[in-house]
Amino acid sequence: MDIRTILSVAVIGFHATAAVYDRCLPGESCFPDDPVIINFGSSLDGKLLLPYMKEYSDVVLSRDMIWTKFPVGIVVAKTTQDVQKSVLFALKYNLLLSVSSSGHDFLGRSTAHGSLQISLANMTDTSINLTSTRNAAGEMTCESGNTWLKVYKEVDKVDRVIVGGSAHTVSMGGYTLGGGHSPMSRTFGLAVDNLLEVEMVDAHGRIVIANNQTTKIQHLDGSVTTSKDTDIFWALRGGGGGTFGVVTKFTYKLHYPATGVAVFACSYPIVRNDKTEIGHLVLQKFTSMLQNLPSEWGGYLIGAGTPNEDFSWGSISLFMNHYGPYNASTRSYMDELKNFHPEWQFYCQYKSKNSFLDYEVTTKDPTYFNSYLFNTLMQKDSFTNDWFRFILTTLGTPLPQQGFLSFTGILLGGKTSSTGVHDTAVHPGFRSALMSLSFSVSMTGSNATGLREKAAELSPQLAVFGDGQYPNEANADLTNWQNEFWGSNYHRLLNIKRKWDPNNMFTCRECVGAEDWMTPQSDGSSSHGPNGPSSVLGK
C-alpha cells in the first residue's frame, strides 16, 4: 500500500474540514505523490514521521491526552531550516499546518487532524551571553524545544536565574507566547517582559529576527531587509502561539541570583474532622495578605476538594518562594500566617534553599493527564464573600466519571504590574491582577463524559470575579475569547495577524484571527477548525 493510500485511510472524515479550509488532504489529487513526500523527508536534518511508523505513535500524544489529534505527518525538526522547508512544503501543496513543542497546550491548539505538524521538541540548542549590551546580567538564547528544567540547570551553571515556569517538562514556545507567568514573576515580571528577541519562520517561509528595535527578514532569494516596524515582536509578546509563525528561538534576560531562597508552605483543611467549615476563614486570611505582599514573595495558592485521611475534607494550601535568604526582613511577612490558628493546620513551615534551582527541582510533572481548564485574572477587589462561596461550593461539586476539581492560583502583582497595559500584547488585566486563578476538571479514568460540559458551565461563573483570562490555561469553549484573552489589545493583534499571515496559513482554535475561519459546533468542535471531524484512529 502506498503512502497516499495509507494517509487517506488515516484521515477519513477530514474532508469537510479541508473543504472549508480549502486545504489539501490525502486521497485528493492535489496531495503530493509518494516520491515527493519521500524526497521532502530526505531533505530534512530531522525526521518526517508518518502514521504507519512506530515513532509516530510515540510522539503524537498530547500531554493533555483529551486533545490528541492525528496529523498526516509529523516533522520532527532539528534546525530552523527544517521548519522553513516544512512551511514552504505546506505552502506549495496547500496543506494544513500545526505547530508543537512540548505538547502541553490545554486547548488543543498545537495539533490538528489532517495537518502537517511541525514538532520543535528536538530543537534544544542553547547559548548564554554574559557580556550582553542589552541586559546587565546577560541573556540566554534557547531553541523552542528546551524544557524549563534544562534551562534552569544551564543558567545555574553560570550563577544566573531566568523567568520560566514550574512545570519542568513544558517548553518555552506556547508558554512565552501566551505571556508566561512564573514563581519569580512578582520579582522580575512575566516571561514576555523578559523577552529580548525571537527568531521565527513566517507564513511565507521567510526567517524573521525581531526585537523591540528592529525586524530583520531573510527573504527566500537570500536578500535581507531590516525595518524599524516592530509590530510582530509586540504581537509575539503575549499574542499566543500557533498563529503568527513558528518561533524557533527565544532570547531572554538573565538575572543575578539571590543569596538564598526561603520556601514557605502552609496547608489547612476546608472542613475539619469535627465537621467545622473553616475554608472561608483561611481564604480570607490568605487573600488579605496578598494585598501588600512584598515583591520578593511569589508562589501558588492551591485548593482541592477531596477527603483526607483524618476524616477532614478538602485542602487550601499556600506554597511560597522568597527571593532572598531566610534572615531577610521581607521573609518575616509570612509569620502572620504561620501563627494563624496553628491548631487547624496540616502543616506550616519554612525551609531554606541554596538557590532557585534547589527550590525548583522538587517540583514533579505528570507525564500525561486528562484535564479541562478554566481561568480568570483576579484583581484587588475580586476576593469577595461571593468568591469565597464560589470556591468552596465548586470544590464540593460532585463530578461524573471519577472526575475531580482543583484550583491553582499563581500570585501576580509586584513587577508584573510595572509594565504598561499596551506595552505587550497580554490582556491589560494581567497588569493589575494579584492572581491568575485556574481550575482543573480532571479525570482518573478514560471516560470524559460530562466533564467538558462541567468546565464550560463553571468557566463563566468564575470569570465574573476577574478581568481577563490567561490563554494558556483557559476554557476551550469560550464564545468571547478575543476579549477574554486580549481585551483592548485584540484589535491591534488582529491587524498584525492579517498583515503577516493574510491567508491564515497558521490557524488554531481561539487564536488571533480564528474568527475568520472557526464556527463552533454544539459538541464543542469546530467545523472550520482543526478540532473538527473525528479521526478513525481513535478520536
RAKASUL-V947362 format. One record per helix or strand. SS is the DSSP state (H for helix, E for strand). FROM is the first residue (numbers start at 1). LEN is the number of residues. If there is no record, write none. Layout:
SS,FROM,LEN  SS,FROM,LEN
//
This chain:
H,3,8  H,15,7  H,34,9  E,47,4  H,54,6  E,64,1  H,65,3  E,73,4  H,80,14  E,97,4  E,116,4  E,126,4  E,139,5  E,147,1  H,148,10  E,160,2  E,171,1  H,172,6  H,185,4  H,191,4  E,195,7  E,207,5  E,215,4  E,224,4  H,231,6  E,246,8  E,255,2  E,261,8  E,271,1  E,277,1  H,279,12  E,297,11  E,313,12  H,329,10  H,342,3  E,345,9  H,356,5  E,369,1  E,371,8  H,385,11  E,403,9  H,414,5  H,428,4  E,435,9  H,451,13  E,466,1  H,471,3  H,481,20  E,506,1  H,514,3  E,520,1  E,526,1
//
